[in-house]
Structures are given as C-alpha cells and as structure tokens.
Amino acid sequence: MAKAKLKTKPTDVDVLTFIETAEPDRRKEESFKLIELFRKVTGEEPKMWGPTIIGFGSYDYKYESGREGTSLRSGFSPRKAKLSLYLMGAYCTPEAQSEQDRLLGLLGKHKVGKSCLYINRLEQVNLEILEELIRNNWELMNERYPQ
C-alpha cells in the first residue's frame, strides 16, 4: 500500500521566519527556548512540518492495515492560545505511561491529550521536568522506531 498523503509533512519554510509570525509576542521567546531544549535532547535541527509545527527528527510507520507514512519524532507548535508539544513515545508501554504521568505531576500548569502536552506559558512549568519528558519520549520513539 502506498504512503498516505499527509498534511503534516516536512516543508522548506524557514523555522526562524515562521517564529517571527508567532503571536502573542511571548511565543517568539518561548519558541527559541524550546528549540534550544529540543536541540539539546535530540541532537537534531528544527524543521517545519506542515504550516505550524516545528519538528525534530522523523520516523516511518506502518499500521497493521497497511497504511504507512512518515512523521516527526517530536516537536512543538507555538499556537496563539497554547504551546502544543508533540511527545509520542509514552503511549508505547504501560511503564512508560506511568513514568510520564509521574513527571507530568511535577511539571506545573498544563493539559494533555494522547500525544500532546499543552502549556499556556513556558514560565508556568519546570523546565528541568519538561526536558526529562522530552528526553524520555525521544528515547522511547528511538526504541520503537530505530533510526
């Protein structure tokens, strides 16, 4: 089966140019802090995925149905209402989910979706815990989808 046509795919848009369009203004500063944090953890350079996601690394997946594709390993989007961080590794095992829940309890003000962490303001969370969350998810993705 052919790869599905995804909206979220790498683009040639310059990350810095995109960040300059972020609103409110604090999102620009928060984006630069997150880029440095993701670079530190992943060793990867940021790349735009779709129109609004700053991604780090990629992986190929294939579902039992035969559907396959490529997605970012981790990243974030500086949305107007909230920062959206994409942390896809913790759902892989119950142990990983338990550790993620423990860390989230120490993080500070946030909300979560299945693979998303939503933060209103970066100053409202513990950046050391956030780094640990990003690192754990990155390592789990690397285990499940070796590079």
MDTraj code that builds the backbone (N, CA, C; nanometers):
import mdtraj as md
import numpy as np

residues = "MET ALA LYS ALA LYS LEU LYS THR LYS PRO THR ASP VAL ASP VAL LEU THR PHE ILE GLU THR ALA GLU PRO ASP ARG ARG LYS GLU GLU SER PHE LYS LEU ILE GLU LEU PHE ARG LYS VAL THR GLY GLU GLU PRO LYS MET TRP GLY PRO THR ILE ILE GLY PHE GLY SER TYR ASP TYR LYS TYR GLU SER GLY ARG GLU GLY THR SER LEU ARG SER GLY PHE SER PRO ARG LYS ALA LYS LEU SER LEU TYR LEU MET GLY ALA TYR CYS THR PRO GLU ALA GLN SER GLU GLN ASP ARG LEU LEU GLY LEU LEU GLY LYS HIS LYS VAL GLY LYS SER CYS LEU TYR ILE ASN ARG LEU GLU GLN VAL ASN LEU GLU ILE LEU GLU GLU LEU ILE ARG ASN ASN TRP GLU LEU MET ASN GLU ARG TYR PRO GLN".split()
xyz = np.array([
    [0.0850, -0.1188, 0.0000],
    [0.0000, 0.0000, 0.0000],
    [0.0885, 0.1238, 0.0000],
    [0.0513, 0.2237, -0.0727],
    [0.1279, 0.3479, -0.0824],
    [0.1155, 0.4284, 0.0464],
    [0.2124, 0.5151, 0.0643],
    [0.2067, 0.6033, 0.1810],
    [0.0877, 0.6962, 0.1680],
    [0.0199, 0.7197, 0.2801],
    [-0.0952, 0.8108, 0.2809],
    [-0.0472, 0.9535, 0.2585],
    [-0.1296, 1.0338, 0.1954],
    [-0.0969, 1.1752, 0.1762],
    [-0.1299, 1.2489, 0.3050],
    [-0.0276, 1.2955, 0.3705],
    [-0.0437, 1.3632, 0.4984],
    [-0.0319, 1.5135, 0.4824],
    [-0.1066, 1.5854, 0.5640],
    [-0.0944, 1.7307, 0.5659],
    [0.0312, 1.7716, 0.6418],
    [0.0647, 1.6928, 0.7433],
    [0.1796, 1.7249, 0.8258],
    [0.3017, 1.6536, 0.7689],
    [0.3728, 1.7249, 0.6828],
    [0.4938, 1.6710, 0.6227],
    [0.5983, 1.7819, 0.6194],
    [0.7253, 1.7451, 0.6051],
    [0.8298, 1.8472, 0.6064],
    [0.8112, 1.9481, 0.4932],
    [0.8442, 2.0725, 0.5234],
    [0.8366, 2.1790, 0.4226],
    [0.9716, 2.2502, 0.4165],
    [0.9856, 2.3390, 0.3213],
    [1.1082, 2.4178, 0.3078],
    [1.0958, 2.5545, 0.3743],
    [0.9874, 2.5767, 0.4477],
    [0.9688, 2.7049, 0.5161],
    [1.0784, 2.7205, 0.6216],
    [1.1353, 2.8382, 0.6311],
    [1.2395, 2.8670, 0.7282],
    [1.1781, 2.8767, 0.8685],
    [1.2341, 2.8027, 0.9631],
    [1.1817, 2.8000, 1.1002],
    [1.1829, 2.9394, 1.1623],
    [1.2916, 3.0130, 1.1452],
    [1.3008, 3.1466, 1.2056],
    [1.1982, 3.2424, 1.1461],
    [1.1748, 3.2309, 1.0174],
    [1.0727, 3.3141, 0.9532],
    [0.9355, 3.2825, 1.0114],
    [0.9081, 3.1537, 1.0304],
    [0.7800, 3.1144, 1.0910],
    [0.7671, 3.1699, 1.2326],
    [0.8711, 3.1567, 1.3131],
    [0.8652, 3.2025, 1.4525],
    [0.8340, 3.3520, 1.4595],
    [0.8854, 3.4285, 1.3663],
    [0.8596, 3.5728, 1.3662],
    [0.7111, 3.6053, 1.3487],
    [0.6326, 3.5107, 1.2995],
    [0.4887, 3.5340, 1.2824],
    [0.4081, 3.4914, 1.4056],
    [0.4744, 3.4306, 1.5042],
    [0.4041, 3.3775, 1.6216],
    [0.3424, 3.4899, 1.7048],
    [0.2226, 3.4627, 1.7538],
    [0.1518, 3.5562, 1.8415],
    [0.0970, 3.4798, 1.9601],
    [0.0872, 3.5427, 2.0747],
    [0.1366, 3.6752, 2.1096],
    [0.2905, 3.6787, 2.1082],
    [0.3484, 3.7952, 2.1295],
    [0.4936, 3.8131, 2.1184],
    [0.5735, 3.7171, 2.2056],
    [0.5223, 3.6810, 2.3237],
    [0.5975, 3.5911, 2.4116],
    [0.6227, 3.4551, 2.3457],
    [0.5383, 3.4177, 2.2474],
    [0.5562, 3.2893, 2.1791],
    [0.6894, 3.2830, 2.1037],
    [0.7378, 3.3978, 2.0586],
    [0.8667, 3.4000, 1.9894],
    [0.9775, 3.3579, 2.0852],
    [0.9837, 3.4217, 2.2016],
    [1.0861, 3.3892, 2.3014],
    [1.0714, 3.2444, 2.3491],
    [0.9479, 3.2021, 2.3741],
    [0.9242, 3.0645, 2.4180],
    [0.9688, 2.9651, 2.3102],
    [0.9463, 2.9988, 2.1849],
    [0.9858, 2.9108, 2.0749],
    [1.1371, 2.8934, 2.0715],
    [1.2115, 3.0014, 2.0891],
    [1.3572, 2.9912, 2.0888],
    [1.4069, 2.9069, 2.2068],
    [1.3430, 2.9203, 2.3227],
    [1.3797, 2.8374, 2.4383],
    [1.3517, 2.6898, 2.4098],
    [1.2357, 2.6623, 2.3495],
    [1.2012, 2.5238, 2.3183],
    [1.2935, 2.4652, 2.2122],
    [1.3300, 2.5439, 2.1130],
    [1.4231, 2.4944, 2.0108],
    [1.5540, 2.4531, 2.0758],
    [1.6071, 2.5356, 2.1641],
    [1.7323, 2.5009, 2.2316],
    [1.7170, 2.3742, 2.3160],
    [1.6045, 2.3616, 2.3841],
    [1.5790, 2.2432, 2.4655],
    [1.5695, 2.1171, 2.3784],
    [1.4928, 2.1245, 2.2700],
    [1.4800, 2.0097, 2.1797],
    [1.6137, 1.9758, 2.1142],
    [1.6914, 2.0769, 2.0736],
    [1.8241, 2.0510, 2.0150],
    [1.9126, 1.9764, 2.1149],
    [1.9122, 2.0239, 2.2392],
    [1.9940, 1.9633, 2.3451],
    [1.9583, 1.8160, 2.3617],
    [1.8301, 1.7858, 2.3664],
    [1.7838, 1.6485, 2.3896],
    [1.8022, 1.5602, 2.2666],
    [1.7658, 1.6118, 2.1494],
    [1.7587, 1.5274, 2.0300],
    [1.8844, 1.5286, 1.9442],
    [1.9623, 1.6357, 1.9525],
    [2.0769, 1.6496, 1.8636],
    [2.0360, 1.6832, 1.7211],
    [1.9076, 1.7130, 1.7005],
    [1.8533, 1.7408, 1.5672],
    [1.8308, 1.8911, 1.5501],
    [1.8322, 1.9341, 1.4252],
    [1.7977, 2.0718, 1.3923],
    [1.6473, 2.0803, 1.3650],
    [1.5855, 2.1938, 1.3976],
    [1.4413, 2.2081, 1.3744],
    [1.4082, 2.2169, 1.2260],
    [1.2920, 2.1636, 1.1918],
    [1.2416, 2.1685, 1.0548],
    [1.0911, 2.1899, 1.0620],
    [1.0390, 2.2688, 0.9712],
    [0.8942, 2.2908, 0.9673],
    [0.8244, 2.1674, 0.9121],
    [0.7160, 2.1301, 0.9788],
    [0.6276, 2.0211, 0.9359],
    [0.4900, 2.0829, 0.9201],
    [0.4384, 2.0796, 0.8001],
    [0.3124, 2.1475, 0.7757],
    [0.3322, 2.2961, 0.7987],
    [0.2236, 2.3694, 0.8094],
    [0.2367, 2.5148, 0.8211],
    [0.2716, 2.5659, 0.9605],
    [0.2549, 2.4837, 1.0677],
    [0.2687, 2.5400, 1.2026],
    [0.3472, 2.4557, 1.3026],
    [0.4054, 2.3440, 1.2626],
    [0.4749, 2.2564, 1.3586],
    [0.6254, 2.2608, 1.3338],
    [0.7001, 2.2806, 1.4412],
    [0.8459, 2.2763, 1.4370],
    [0.8855, 2.1380, 1.4861],
    [0.9403, 2.0574, 1.3973],
    [0.9696, 1.9182, 1.4290],
    [1.1175, 1.8890, 1.4395],
    [1.1457, 1.7799, 1.5106],
    [1.2825, 1.7326, 1.5300],
    [1.2852, 1.5842, 1.4973],
    [1.3624, 1.5480, 1.3974],
    [1.3716, 1.4096, 1.3551],
    [1.2453, 1.3619, 1.2866],
    [1.2500, 1.2386, 1.2374],
    [1.1338, 1.1780, 1.1720],
    [1.1396, 1.0271, 1.1917],
    [1.0295, 0.9621, 1.1628],
    [1.0242, 0.8160, 1.1666],
    [0.9214, 0.7685, 1.0655],
    [0.9427, 0.6478, 1.0179],
    [0.8488, 0.5834, 0.9268],
    [0.7658, 0.4843, 1.0067],
    [0.6371, 0.4799, 0.9795],
    [0.5486, 0.3873, 1.0487],
    [0.4667, 0.3103, 0.9470],
    [0.4172, 0.1953, 0.9929],
    [0.3270, 0.1156, 0.9099],
    [0.2282, 0.0478, 1.0034],
    [0.0993, 0.0723, 0.9796],
    [-0.0056, 0.0113, 1.0602],
    [-0.0376, -0.1280, 1.0082],
    [-0.1022, -0.2077, 1.0917],
    [-0.1439, -0.3417, 1.0502],
    [-0.2336, -0.3373, 0.9271],
    [-0.3064, -0.2287, 0.9095],
    [-0.3955, -0.2123, 0.7937],
    [-0.3172, -0.1974, 0.6634],
    [-0.1863, -0.1714, 0.6755],
    [-0.1045, -0.1494, 0.5580],
    [-0.0755, -0.0022, 0.5329],
    [-0.1504, 0.0851, 0.5985],
    [-0.1270, 0.2294, 0.5837],
    [0.0099, 0.2623, 0.6429],
    [0.0848, 0.3443, 0.5713],
    [0.2161, 0.3822, 0.6188],
    [0.2416, 0.5295, 0.5906],
    [0.3423, 0.5825, 0.6574],
    [0.3744, 0.7226, 0.6396],
    [0.5006, 0.7606, 0.7147],
    [0.5315, 0.8875, 0.7131],
    [0.6458, 0.9439, 0.7831],
    [0.5939, 1.0586, 0.8685],
    [0.6439, 1.0691, 0.9907],
    [0.6014, 1.1761, 1.0801],
    [0.7217, 1.2265, 1.1588],
    [0.7029, 1.3409, 1.2257],
    [0.8080, 1.3942, 1.3108],
    [0.8196, 1.3087, 1.4368],
    [0.9407, 1.2934, 1.4879],
    [0.9613, 1.2179, 1.6123],
    [0.9136, 1.2980, 1.7330],
    [0.9364, 1.4265, 1.7296],
    [0.8955, 1.5133, 1.8397],
    [0.8974, 1.6565, 1.7889],
    [0.8343, 1.7455, 1.8630],
    [0.8345, 1.8845, 1.8227],
    [0.7299, 1.9642, 1.8962],
    [0.7030, 2.0826, 1.8436],
    [0.6058, 2.1699, 1.9084],
    [0.5477, 2.2685, 1.8075],
    [0.4386, 2.3306, 1.8484],
    [0.3768, 2.4372, 1.7707],
    [0.3451, 2.5530, 1.8645],
    [0.3950, 2.6719, 1.8311],
    [0.3668, 2.7894, 1.9145],
    [0.2324, 2.8517, 1.8779],
    [0.1256, 2.7865, 1.9183],
    [-0.0085, 2.8350, 1.8850],
    [-0.0434, 2.9551, 1.9728],
    [-0.1359, 3.0346, 1.9254],
    [-0.1727, 3.1579, 1.9963],
    [-0.2226, 3.1290, 2.1385],
    [-0.3113, 3.0319, 2.1529],
    [-0.3704, 3.0031, 2.2845],
    [-0.2761, 2.9247, 2.3757],
    [-0.2027, 2.8286, 2.3184],
    [-0.1176, 2.7407, 2.3982],
    [-0.0010, 2.6928, 2.3145],
    [0.1067, 2.6538, 2.3823],
    [0.2138, 2.5803, 2.3170],
    [0.1689, 2.4348, 2.3101],
    [0.1810, 2.3733, 2.1959],
    [0.1469, 2.2319, 2.1800],
    [0.2758, 2.1557, 2.1570],
    [0.3099, 2.0651, 2.2493],
    [0.4289, 1.9828, 2.2345],
    [0.3871, 1.8421, 2.1964],
    [0.4554, 1.7864, 2.0976],
    [0.4211, 1.6538, 2.0462],
    [0.5203, 1.5529, 2.1013],
    [0.4717, 1.4730, 2.1972],
    [0.5528, 1.3731, 2.2664],
    [0.4866, 1.2375, 2.2446],
    [0.5323, 1.1637, 2.1450],
    [0.4606, 1.0443, 2.1018],
    [0.5059, 0.9139, 2.1657],
    [0.6114, 0.9131, 2.2450],
    [0.6663, 0.7869, 2.2912],
    [0.5991, 0.7208, 2.4094],
    [0.5393, 0.7961, 2.4995],
    [0.4938, 0.7404, 2.6270],
    [0.3788, 0.6420, 2.6147],
    [0.3035, 0.6465, 2.5060],
    [0.1921, 0.5535, 2.4919],
    [0.2393, 0.4121, 2.4558],
    [0.3684, 0.3951, 2.4311],
    [0.4217, 0.2668, 2.3835],
    [0.4078, 0.1527, 2.4842],
    [0.4243, 0.1823, 2.6124],
    [0.4149, 0.0774, 2.7149],
    [0.3466, 0.1332, 2.8396],
    [0.2865, 0.0456, 2.9202],
    [0.2270, 0.0927, 3.0462],
    [0.3315, 0.1544, 3.1400],
    [0.4527, 0.1002, 3.1403],
    [0.5592, 0.1543, 3.2261],
    [0.5953, 0.2959, 3.1827],
    [0.6044, 0.3155, 3.0520],
    [0.6366, 0.4491, 3.0003],
    [0.5259, 0.5477, 3.0335],
    [0.4020, 0.5041, 3.0223],
    [0.2898, 0.5920, 3.0544],
    [0.2893, 0.6266, 3.2029],
    [0.3229, 0.5305, 3.2869],
    [0.3291, 0.5547, 3.4308],
    [0.4362, 0.6582, 3.4643],
    [0.5532, 0.6454, 3.4018],
    [0.6611, 0.7419, 3.4245],
    [0.6219, 0.8799, 3.3713],
    [0.5555, 0.8828, 3.2580],
    [0.5091, 1.0105, 3.2029],
    [0.4106, 1.0767, 3.2996],
    [0.3181, 0.9985, 3.3527],
    [0.2212, 1.0526, 3.4488],
    [0.2913, 1.1089, 3.5719],
    [0.3943, 1.0385, 3.6193],
    [0.4705, 1.0857, 3.7357],
    [0.5347, 1.2216, 3.7058],
    [0.6000, 1.2310, 3.5910],
    [0.6659, 1.3554, 3.5530],
    [0.5655, 1.4689, 3.5316],
    [0.4539, 1.4370, 3.4704],
    [0.3514, 1.5397, 3.4489],
    [0.3016, 1.5956, 3.5815],
    [0.2989, 1.5116, 3.6848],
    [0.2584, 1.5561, 3.8174],
    [0.3550, 1.6569, 3.8776],
    [0.4779, 1.6598, 3.8270],
    [0.5807, 1.7521, 3.8762],
    [0.6015, 1.8719, 3.7840],
    [0.5388, 1.8719, 3.6689],
    [0.5675, 1.9689, 3.5640],
    [0.5215, 2.1113, 3.5952],
    [0.4026, 2.1257, 3.6464],
    [0.3426, 2.2583, 3.6616],
    [0.2149, 2.2631, 3.5799],
    [0.1676, 2.3829, 3.5508],
    [0.0380, 2.4008, 3.4846],
    [0.0425, 2.3527, 3.3392],
    [-0.0453, 2.2574, 3.3071],
    [-0.0512, 2.2012, 3.1724],
    [-0.1807, 2.1234, 3.1533],
    [-0.2051, 2.0832, 3.0297],
    [-0.3117, 1.9889, 2.9949],
    [-0.2499, 1.8874, 2.9004],
    [-0.3149, 1.7709, 2.8869],
    [-0.2612, 1.6686, 2.7974],
    [-0.3691, 1.6099, 2.7074],
    [-0.3258, 1.5655, 2.5915],
    [-0.4032, 1.4831, 2.5006],
    [-0.3269, 1.3524, 2.4883],
    [-0.3638, 1.2658, 2.3961],
    [-0.2960, 1.1363, 2.3854],
    [-0.1450, 1.1517, 2.3639],
    [-0.1058, 1.2310, 2.2680],
    [0.0362, 1.2509, 2.2391],
    [0.0755, 1.3976, 2.2434],
    [-0.0069, 1.4807, 2.3035],
    [0.0193, 1.6243, 2.3082],
    [0.0220, 1.6754, 2.4520],
    [0.1112, 1.7677, 2.4737],
    [0.1215, 1.8385, 2.6003],
    [0.0937, 1.9850, 2.5694],
    [-0.0041, 2.0429, 2.6389],
    [-0.0435, 2.1811, 2.6148],
    [-0.0004, 2.2675, 2.7323],
    [0.0715, 2.3754, 2.7020],
    [0.1226, 2.4660, 2.8042],
    [0.0812, 2.6084, 2.7667],
    [0.0181, 2.6784, 2.8606],
    [-0.0212, 2.8174, 2.8353],
    [0.1008, 2.9081, 2.8246],
    [0.1878, 2.8989, 2.9251],
    [0.3085, 2.9816, 2.9317],
    [0.4237, 2.8947, 2.9785],
    [0.5348, 2.9049, 2.9116],
    [0.6512, 2.8244, 2.9469],
    [0.6967, 2.8535, 3.0899],
    [0.6777, 2.9769, 3.1362],
    [0.7188, 3.0147, 3.2714],
    [0.6367, 2.9424, 3.3794],
    [0.5264, 2.8787, 3.3417],
    [0.4416, 2.8098, 3.4396],
    [0.4809, 2.6632, 3.4597],
    [0.5878, 2.6186, 3.3929],
    [0.6299, 2.4800, 3.4079],
    [0.7773, 2.4723, 3.4490],
    [0.8133, 2.3593, 3.5064],
    [0.9505, 2.3311, 3.5458],
    [1.0255, 2.2838, 3.4211],
    [1.1226, 2.3629, 3.3751],
    [1.1929, 2.3308, 3.2510],
    [1.2795, 2.2058, 3.2624],
    [1.3283, 2.1744, 3.3824],
    [1.4057, 2.0504, 3.4001],
    [1.3153, 1.9284, 3.3828],
    [1.1946, 1.9360, 3.4357],
    [1.0982, 1.8260, 3.4186],
    [1.0560, 1.8177, 3.2722],
    [1.0348, 1.9323, 3.2090],
    [0.9984, 1.9325, 3.0669],
    [1.1084, 1.8670, 2.9839],
    [1.2328, 1.8984, 3.0140],
    [1.3452, 1.8354, 2.9430],
    [1.3429, 1.6837, 2.9624],
    [1.3150, 1.6394, 3.0836],
    [1.3083, 1.4957, 3.1108],
    [1.1940, 1.4293, 3.0325],
    [1.0803, 1.4962, 3.0251],
    [0.9673, 1.4443, 2.9463],
    [1.0052, 1.4308, 2.7987],
    [1.0677, 1.5337, 2.7450],
    [1.1094, 1.5306, 2.6043],
    [1.2113, 1.4182, 2.5837],
    [1.3083, 1.4063, 2.6739],
    [1.4118, 1.3032, 2.6612],
    [1.3501, 1.1628, 2.6691],
    [1.2636, 1.1405, 2.7655],
    [1.2008, 1.0085, 2.7786],
    [1.1244, 0.9715, 2.6518],
    [1.0463, 1.0645, 2.6002],
    [0.9678, 1.0375, 2.4798],
    [1.0583, 1.0158, 2.3592],
    [1.1651, 1.0934, 2.3479],
    [1.2601, 1.0781, 2.2371],
    [1.3231, 0.9384, 2.2409],
    [1.3673, 0.8973, 2.3601],
    [1.4302, 0.7652, 2.3743],
    [1.3317, 0.6522, 2.3443],
    [1.2074, 0.6674, 2.3890],
    [1.1065, 0.5653, 2.3606],
    [1.0765, 0.5566, 2.2101],
    [1.0696, 0.6691, 2.1437],
    [1.0495, 0.6683, 1.9990],
    [1.1675, 0.6022, 1.9280],
    [1.2884, 0.6277, 1.9772],
    [1.4071, 0.5663, 1.9164],
    [1.4090, 0.4153, 1.9379],
    [1.3571, 0.3690, 2.0511],
    [1.3472, 0.2247, 2.0750],
    [1.2449, 0.1613, 1.9813],
    [1.1310, 0.2257, 1.9693],
    [1.0233, 0.1685, 1.8886],
    [1.0497, 0.1823, 1.7390],
    [1.1107, 0.2924, 1.7002],
    [1.1400, 0.3198, 1.5588],
    [1.2882, 0.3546, 1.5454],
    [1.3755, 0.2537, 1.5472],
    [1.5213, 0.2814, 1.5394],
    [1.5552, 0.3651, 1.4154],
    [1.6490, 0.4531, 1.4350],
    [1.6898, 0.5414, 1.3238],
    [1.7865, 0.4698, 1.2322],
])
top = md.Topology()
chain = top.add_chain()
for i, resn in enumerate(residues, 1):
    res = top.add_residue(resn, chain, resSeq=i)
    for name in ("N", "CA", "C"):
        top.add_atom(name, md.element.get_by_symbol(name[0]), res)
traj = md.Trajectory(xyz[None], top)
